[in-house]
Amino acid sequence: MIDRDQWQEIMVVLGRNKLRTFLTAFGIFWGIFMLVIMLGSGNGLENGARSTFGRAVTNSMFLWTQRTSMEYAGFNRGRSFNLRNGDVQAIKDEVPEVDLISPRCQAGGHRGSANASRGVKTGAFSIYGDTPDYIKIEPVEILDGRYINRYDVDQKRKVCFIGIEVFNALYNEGEEAVGTYIKAQGVNYKVIGIFKSKSDDASEAEEREKAMIIPITTFQQAYNWGDIIGWFSITSKPDVPVSLVEDKVKEVLKRRHKIHPEDERAFGSWNKEEVFNNMMNLMLGIRVLSLVVGILTLLAGAIGVSNIMVVTVKERTKEFGVRRAIGATPASVVSQIIYESIVLTLAAGIFGIMLSVWSLEAIASIMNNFSEQPDFFRNPGVKLPVVLSSLGILILAGILAGLIPARRAVEVKPVEALRYE
């Protein structure tokens, strides 16, 4: 432990050359400041990446049909085909790794929209035909009423589950929507519920909320789709890669629709798990890079402390000789120099940590006051373990910075030290 006399000696030594002490401390301050800032910024980037996925299930994939690119079974290349209701049960039977499969249809195709009206108010919205399982793949917040259920699908009920943007366009504020009717493409649908997207991406959330969701069987009957399906939303069972499910599902569908087994262009797909993992790997790389750069910057500061301590030890050679001559042990000399190094390092480092954490909190507070936060950067900050680890790194840096000068101090013989000028 450092006693009162040692504290006084440390303060005298560090205050003897204030400019040198300040410049040395600034190297440590800047190193730890950059380390915490870069780690906090890395967390902000990761939070932004996660927000783009909202709260949707990440072990999911989406699959649709395209034109074939190879001749097969008497069919020419360039053939168009459709997914069918029977494909759902076939996939369930032949691909046990599938957890959920939800067929989906959309009026006007992908990103298509349809006119809807209520009284004199009209709007263009997306109309989806869904099953009750889809809300498990892309969760939403139910503001009023309920989602479509199995009875709605089996009985082909003309009901709809609408987004809050549809409500805002067709209803007055405070008006009750559940139980009323909306007319879309000549068909009247009874409103059974209102939802809000859980996505943190404002533009994506608004797009999803401009939607009317009806039972898929109602959609197929009302718009003469027969048993045609627009695309599949599929999730894998826990601990099963979606890529494995994707390959097996395509094999089943190629066989059912007479597609060449090696035709890679007959189906389009989007693997959310793969995209999410790639994004997280990128974030991990950024975090590791930030950690390496920050530690190297801190190491440069520690080297600066070590160099200054070498100069200080050289200036105090005669002093150490006197101390050794009157009975001071080498351990006491070494500990004194290391204490001085640790105090200088910790004082500068703690100030750097405090300023960096405050800066990150200030940035987060300013961003939270924006009406729309940027999608790529959200809530930068560091957790307590990171701060504690930074303090540990500081102590280690202080010890290492003082070791070499301390060893040099005790290697000088007392007699030679007393003659040193």
C-alpha positions as CSV (number, residue, x, y, z in Angstrom):
1,M,0.0,0.0,0.0
2,I,1.1,3.6,-0.6
3,D,1.6,5.5,2.7
4,R,1.4,9.2,3.2
5,D,5.1,9.9,2.7
6,Q,5.0,8.0,-0.6
7,W,2.0,10.0,-1.8
8,Q,3.9,13.2,-1.0
9,E,7.0,12.0,-2.8
10,I,4.9,10.9,-5.9
11,M,3.2,14.3,-6.0
12,V,6.5,16.2,-5.7
13,V,8.1,14.1,-8.5
14,L,5.2,14.4,-10.9
15,G,4.9,18.1,-10.1
16,R,8.5,18.9,-10.6
17,N,8.1,19.2,-14.4
18,K,4.5,20.0,-15.0
19,L,4.6,20.3,-18.8
20,R,6.4,17.0,-19.2
21,T,4.0,15.3,-16.8
22,F,1.0,16.8,-18.7
23,L,2.2,15.7,-22.1
24,T,3.0,12.2,-20.8
25,A,-0.4,11.9,-19.2
26,F,-2.1,13.1,-22.4
27,G,-0.7,10.1,-24.3
28,I,-2.5,7.8,-21.8
29,F,-5.6,9.9,-21.8
30,W,-5.9,9.9,-25.6
31,G,-5.2,6.2,-25.8
32,I,-8.0,5.2,-23.4
33,F,-10.3,7.8,-24.7
34,M,-10.0,6.5,-28.3
35,L,-10.3,2.9,-27.0
36,V,-13.6,3.5,-25.3
37,I,-15.0,5.8,-28.0
38,M,-14.2,3.2,-30.8
39,L,-15.8,0.4,-28.8
40,G,-18.8,2.5,-28.0
41,S,-19.1,3.5,-31.7
42,G,-18.8,-0.2,-32.6
43,N,-21.8,-0.9,-30.4
44,G,-23.7,1.9,-32.0
45,L,-23.1,0.4,-35.5
46,E,-24.1,-3.0,-34.2
47,N,-27.3,-1.6,-32.7
48,G,-28.0,0.1,-36.0
49,A,-27.5,-3.2,-37.9
50,R,-29.8,-5.0,-35.5
51,S,-32.5,-2.4,-35.8
52,T,-32.7,-2.9,-39.6
53,F,-34.0,-6.4,-38.9
54,G,-36.5,-5.1,-36.4
55,R,-37.8,-7.9,-34.2
56,A,-38.4,-10.3,-37.1
57,V,-37.2,-13.9,-36.7
58,T,-33.6,-14.1,-38.1
59,N,-33.7,-17.9,-38.7
60,S,-36.0,-17.3,-41.7
61,M,-35.9,-17.4,-45.4
62,F,-38.3,-16.3,-48.2
63,L,-38.6,-18.1,-51.5
64,W,-40.4,-17.3,-54.8
65,T,-40.5,-18.6,-58.4
66,Q,-38.6,-17.2,-61.4
67,R,-38.2,-18.4,-65.0
68,T,-36.3,-21.6,-65.6
69,S,-32.9,-21.4,-67.1
70,M,-32.5,-25.0,-68.3
71,E,-34.6,-27.5,-70.4
72,Y,-36.0,-30.4,-68.5
73,A,-38.6,-33.2,-68.9
74,G,-39.8,-31.8,-72.3
75,F,-40.1,-28.2,-71.1
76,N,-38.2,-25.4,-72.7
77,R,-36.0,-23.0,-70.8
78,G,-37.5,-19.7,-69.8
79,R,-40.7,-21.4,-68.5
80,S,-42.8,-19.6,-65.9
81,F,-44.5,-21.6,-63.1
82,N,-46.2,-21.0,-59.8
83,L,-46.1,-22.3,-56.2
84,R,-49.3,-24.1,-55.2
85,N,-51.2,-24.9,-52.0
86,G,-50.1,-28.6,-52.3
87,D,-46.4,-27.5,-52.0
88,V,-47.0,-26.5,-48.3
89,Q,-47.9,-30.0,-47.1
90,A,-45.2,-31.6,-49.3
91,I,-42.5,-29.4,-47.7
92,K,-43.8,-30.2,-44.2
93,D,-43.7,-33.9,-45.0
94,E,-40.3,-34.1,-46.7
95,V,-38.3,-31.4,-44.8
96,P,-38.6,-32.1,-41.1
97,E,-36.1,-29.3,-40.3
98,V,-38.8,-26.8,-41.2
99,D,-40.4,-25.2,-38.1
100,L,-42.9,-22.8,-39.7
101,I,-44.0,-22.3,-43.3
102,S,-46.4,-19.5,-44.2
103,P,-47.5,-19.1,-47.8
104,R,-48.2,-15.5,-48.8
105,C,-49.9,-13.7,-51.7
106,Q,-49.9,-10.0,-52.6
107,A,-52.2,-8.0,-54.8
108,G,-50.2,-6.6,-57.7
109,G,-47.1,-8.8,-56.9
110,H,-44.1,-7.8,-54.9
111,R,-44.3,-4.1,-53.8
112,G,-47.7,-3.9,-55.6
113,S,-50.6,-1.9,-54.1
114,A,-54.4,-1.7,-54.5
115,N,-56.9,1.0,-54.0
116,A,-59.0,0.8,-50.9
117,S,-61.8,3.1,-49.7
118,R,-64.1,3.8,-46.8
119,G,-66.8,6.4,-47.5
120,V,-65.2,9.3,-49.2
121,K,-61.7,8.5,-48.0
122,T,-59.4,6.4,-50.3
123,G,-55.8,5.2,-50.4
124,A,-53.4,2.8,-52.1
125,F,-52.2,0.0,-49.8
126,S,-50.6,-3.4,-50.0
127,I,-53.1,-6.3,-49.7
128,Y,-51.6,-9.6,-48.4
129,G,-53.1,-13.0,-48.2
130,D,-51.6,-14.6,-45.1
131,T,-51.9,-17.5,-42.7
132,P,-52.0,-17.2,-38.9
133,D,-48.4,-18.4,-38.7
134,Y,-47.0,-15.3,-40.5
135,I,-47.2,-13.1,-37.4
136,K,-44.7,-15.5,-35.7
137,I,-42.2,-14.9,-38.5
138,E,-42.6,-11.2,-38.6
139,P,-44.1,-10.1,-35.2
140,V,-46.2,-6.9,-35.0
141,E,-47.7,-4.9,-32.2
142,I,-51.5,-5.4,-32.1
143,L,-53.0,-2.0,-31.1
144,D,-56.7,-3.1,-31.2
145,G,-58.6,-6.3,-32.0
146,R,-56.9,-9.5,-33.2
147,Y,-54.9,-11.1,-35.9
148,I,-56.4,-13.5,-38.5
149,N,-57.0,-17.0,-37.1
150,R,-57.4,-20.6,-38.5
151,Y,-61.2,-20.2,-38.6
152,D,-60.8,-17.1,-40.8
153,V,-58.7,-19.2,-43.2
154,D,-60.8,-22.3,-43.2
155,Q,-64.1,-20.4,-43.7
156,K,-62.6,-17.9,-46.1
157,R,-63.9,-15.0,-44.1
158,K,-63.8,-11.5,-45.6
159,V,-61.9,-9.9,-42.8
160,C,-58.8,-7.7,-42.7
161,F,-56.1,-6.8,-40.2
162,I,-54.9,-3.3,-41.0
163,G,-51.8,-1.3,-40.3
164,I,-51.9,2.0,-38.4
165,E,-51.1,3.9,-41.6
166,V,-54.3,2.5,-43.2
167,F,-56.3,3.5,-40.2
168,N,-54.8,7.1,-40.3
169,A,-55.7,7.4,-44.0
170,L,-59.3,6.0,-43.8
171,Y,-60.5,6.9,-40.3
172,N,-60.7,10.0,-38.1
173,E,-58.6,10.2,-35.0
174,G,-60.3,8.5,-32.1
175,E,-62.8,6.6,-34.4
176,E,-63.5,3.0,-33.7
177,A,-62.3,0.8,-36.6
178,V,-62.8,-2.7,-35.4
179,G,-66.2,-4.0,-36.8
180,T,-66.3,-1.5,-39.6
181,Y,-65.8,-2.3,-43.3
182,I,-63.2,-1.3,-45.9
183,K,-63.7,-1.8,-49.6
184,A,-60.7,-3.0,-51.6
185,Q,-60.8,-3.8,-55.3
186,G,-64.5,-4.2,-55.2
187,V,-64.7,-6.5,-52.1
188,N,-65.8,-5.4,-48.6
189,Y,-63.7,-6.5,-45.7
190,K,-64.6,-6.3,-42.0
191,V,-61.8,-4.9,-39.9
192,I,-60.8,-7.2,-37.1
193,G,-57.7,-5.5,-35.8
194,I,-55.1,-2.8,-36.1
195,F,-51.3,-3.3,-35.9
196,K,-48.1,-1.3,-35.7
197,S,-44.7,-2.5,-37.0
198,K,-42.0,-3.4,-34.5
199,S,-39.2,-2.4,-36.9
200,D,-36.9,0.3,-35.6
201,D,-36.4,1.5,-39.3
202,A,-38.9,4.3,-39.7
203,S,-39.2,4.0,-43.4
204,E,-39.5,0.2,-43.3
205,A,-42.1,0.4,-40.5
206,E,-44.2,2.9,-42.4
207,E,-44.1,0.7,-45.5
208,R,-45.3,-2.3,-43.5
209,E,-48.0,-0.3,-41.8
210,K,-49.6,0.6,-45.2
211,A,-51.0,-3.0,-45.4
212,M,-54.2,-4.9,-45.3
213,I,-53.8,-8.5,-44.3
214,I,-56.6,-11.0,-45.2
215,P,-56.8,-14.8,-45.0
216,I,-54.9,-16.4,-47.8
217,T,-57.9,-18.5,-48.9
218,T,-60.1,-15.4,-49.1
219,F,-57.4,-13.7,-51.2
220,Q,-57.2,-16.6,-53.6
221,Q,-60.9,-16.8,-54.0
222,A,-61.6,-13.0,-54.2
223,Y,-58.9,-12.3,-56.7
224,N,-59.1,-15.5,-58.8
225,W,-55.7,-16.9,-57.8
226,G,-57.1,-20.5,-57.5
227,D,-54.4,-22.4,-55.5
228,I,-51.5,-20.1,-56.6
229,I,-49.1,-18.8,-53.9
230,G,-47.0,-15.8,-54.3
231,W,-44.0,-16.9,-52.1
232,F,-43.1,-18.8,-49.0
233,S,-41.9,-17.5,-45.6
234,I,-40.1,-20.3,-43.9
235,T,-38.2,-20.7,-40.6
236,S,-36.0,-23.5,-39.5
237,K,-36.1,-25.4,-36.2
238,P,-33.7,-24.3,-33.4
239,D,-30.0,-25.1,-34.1
240,V,-30.8,-25.9,-37.7
241,P,-29.2,-23.6,-40.3
242,V,-31.7,-22.0,-42.6
243,S,-29.3,-22.6,-45.5
244,L,-29.8,-26.4,-45.0
245,V,-33.6,-25.9,-45.1
246,E,-33.4,-23.7,-48.1
247,D,-31.5,-26.4,-50.1
248,K,-33.9,-29.1,-49.1
249,V,-37.0,-27.0,-49.9
250,K,-35.7,-26.2,-53.3
251,E,-35.0,-29.9,-54.0
252,V,-38.6,-30.8,-53.1
253,L,-40.1,-28.0,-55.3
254,K,-37.8,-28.7,-58.2
255,R,-39.0,-32.3,-58.2
256,R,-42.7,-31.3,-57.9
257,H,-42.6,-28.7,-60.6
258,K,-40.3,-30.6,-63.0
259,I,-37.3,-28.3,-62.8
260,H,-33.8,-29.4,-63.7
261,P,-32.0,-30.3,-60.4
262,E,-29.1,-28.1,-61.4
263,D,-31.2,-25.1,-62.3
264,E,-30.1,-22.4,-59.8
265,R,-32.2,-19.6,-61.3
266,A,-35.7,-21.2,-61.2
267,F,-36.2,-20.0,-57.6
268,G,-35.3,-16.7,-56.0
269,S,-34.7,-16.7,-52.2
270,W,-33.5,-14.4,-49.5
271,N,-31.9,-16.0,-46.4
272,K,-32.3,-13.6,-43.5
273,E,-30.1,-15.7,-41.2
274,E,-27.2,-15.5,-43.7
275,V,-27.6,-11.8,-44.1
276,F,-27.9,-11.3,-40.4
277,N,-24.8,-13.5,-39.6
278,N,-22.8,-11.7,-42.3
279,M,-23.7,-8.4,-40.7
280,M,-22.8,-9.5,-37.2
281,N,-19.5,-10.9,-38.5
282,L,-18.8,-7.5,-40.0
283,M,-19.7,-5.8,-36.7
284,L,-17.4,-8.3,-34.9
285,G,-14.6,-7.4,-37.3
286,I,-15.1,-3.7,-36.7
287,R,-15.2,-4.3,-32.9
288,V,-11.9,-6.3,-33.0
289,L,-10.3,-3.7,-35.2
290,S,-11.4,-0.9,-32.8
291,L,-10.0,-2.9,-29.9
292,V,-6.7,-3.5,-31.6
293,V,-6.3,0.1,-32.7
294,G,-7.3,1.4,-29.2
295,I,-4.9,-0.9,-27.4
296,L,-2.1,0.0,-29.7
297,T,-2.8,3.7,-29.1
298,L,-2.8,3.0,-25.4
299,L,0.4,1.1,-25.7
300,A,2.0,4.1,-27.5
301,G,1.0,6.2,-24.5
302,A,2.4,3.6,-22.1
303,I,5.7,3.6,-24.0
304,G,5.7,7.4,-23.6
305,V,5.2,7.0,-19.9
306,S,8.1,4.5,-19.8
307,N,10.4,6.8,-21.7
308,I,9.6,9.7,-19.4
309,M,10.2,7.5,-16.3
310,V,13.6,6.5,-17.7
311,V,14.5,10.2,-18.0
312,T,13.1,10.8,-14.5
313,V,15.1,7.9,-13.1
314,K,18.3,9.2,-14.7
315,E,17.7,12.6,-13.2
316,R,17.2,11.0,-9.7
317,T,20.2,8.6,-9.9
318,K,22.0,10.4,-7.1
319,E,18.9,10.4,-5.0
320,F,18.4,6.6,-5.4
321,G,22.1,6.2,-4.5
322,V,21.6,8.0,-1.2
323,R,18.5,5.9,-0.5
324,R,20.3,2.7,-1.2
325,A,23.3,3.9,0.9
326,I,21.1,4.5,4.0
327,G,19.5,1.1,3.8
328,A,16.7,1.3,1.2
329,T,16.1,-2.1,-0.4
330,P,15.9,-2.6,-4.2
331,A,12.3,-3.6,-3.8
332,S,11.4,-0.3,-2.2
333,V,13.0,1.6,-5.0
334,V,11.3,-0.5,-7.7
335,S,7.9,-0.1,-6.0
336,Q,8.3,3.6,-5.7
337,I,8.9,4.0,-9.4
338,I,6.1,1.6,-10.3
339,Y,3.7,3.5,-8.0
340,E,4.6,6.8,-9.7
341,S,4.0,5.2,-13.1
342,I,0.7,3.7,-12.0
343,V,-0.6,6.9,-10.4
344,L,0.3,8.9,-13.6
345,T,-1.3,6.3,-15.8
346,L,-4.5,5.8,-13.7
347,A,-5.1,9.6,-13.2
348,A,-4.9,10.2,-17.0
349,G,-6.7,7.1,-17.9
350,I,-9.6,7.6,-15.5
351,F,-10.1,11.1,-16.8
352,G,-10.1,9.6,-20.3
353,I,-12.7,7.0,-19.4
354,M,-14.9,9.6,-17.8
355,L,-14.7,12.0,-20.7
356,S,-15.3,9.2,-23.3
357,V,-18.3,7.7,-21.5
358,W,-19.8,11.2,-21.1
359,S,-19.2,11.9,-24.8
360,L,-21.0,8.7,-25.8
361,E,-23.9,9.5,-23.5
362,A,-24.1,13.0,-25.0
363,I,-24.1,11.7,-28.5
364,A,-26.8,9.1,-27.6
365,S,-28.9,11.8,-25.9
366,I,-28.7,14.1,-28.9
367,M,-29.6,11.3,-31.3
368,N,-32.6,10.3,-29.2
369,N,-33.9,13.9,-29.5
370,F,-34.0,13.5,-33.3
371,S,-37.5,12.7,-34.7
372,E,-35.8,10.1,-37.0
373,Q,-32.6,8.4,-35.9
374,P,-30.1,7.2,-38.6
375,D,-30.6,3.6,-39.4
376,F,-26.9,2.7,-39.4
377,F,-26.0,4.1,-36.0
378,R,-28.0,3.9,-32.8
379,N,-27.4,4.2,-29.0
380,P,-23.6,4.2,-28.9
381,G,-22.3,3.3,-25.5
382,V,-20.2,0.9,-23.4
383,K,-21.1,-1.5,-20.7
384,L,-19.6,-1.7,-17.2
385,P,-17.4,-4.7,-17.9
386,V,-15.7,-2.7,-20.7
387,V,-15.0,0.1,-18.3
388,L,-13.6,-2.2,-15.7
389,S,-11.5,-4.0,-18.3
390,S,-10.2,-0.6,-19.4
391,L,-9.2,0.1,-15.8
392,G,-7.4,-3.2,-15.7
393,I,-5.6,-2.4,-18.9
394,L,-4.5,0.9,-17.4
395,I,-3.1,-0.7,-14.3
396,L,-1.2,-3.2,-16.4
397,A,0.1,-0.4,-18.6
398,G,1.3,1.5,-15.6
399,I,3.1,-1.5,-14.2
400,L,4.8,-2.3,-17.5
401,A,5.7,1.4,-18.1
402,G,7.5,1.5,-14.7
403,L,9.3,-1.9,-14.8
404,I,12.1,-1.0,-17.2
405,P,13.0,2.3,-15.5
406,A,12.8,0.6,-12.1
407,R,15.2,-2.2,-13.2
408,R,17.6,0.4,-14.4
409,A,17.4,2.3,-11.1
410,V,18.4,-0.8,-9.0
411,E,21.1,-1.9,-11.4
412,V,23.2,1.2,-10.6
413,K,25.5,0.6,-7.6
414,P,25.1,3.0,-4.7
415,V,28.7,4.1,-4.8
416,E,28.5,5.0,-8.5
417,A,25.2,6.6,-8.0
418,L,26.6,8.9,-5.3
419,R,29.4,10.1,-7.7
420,Y,26.8,10.7,-10.5
421,E,26.5,14.2,-11.7
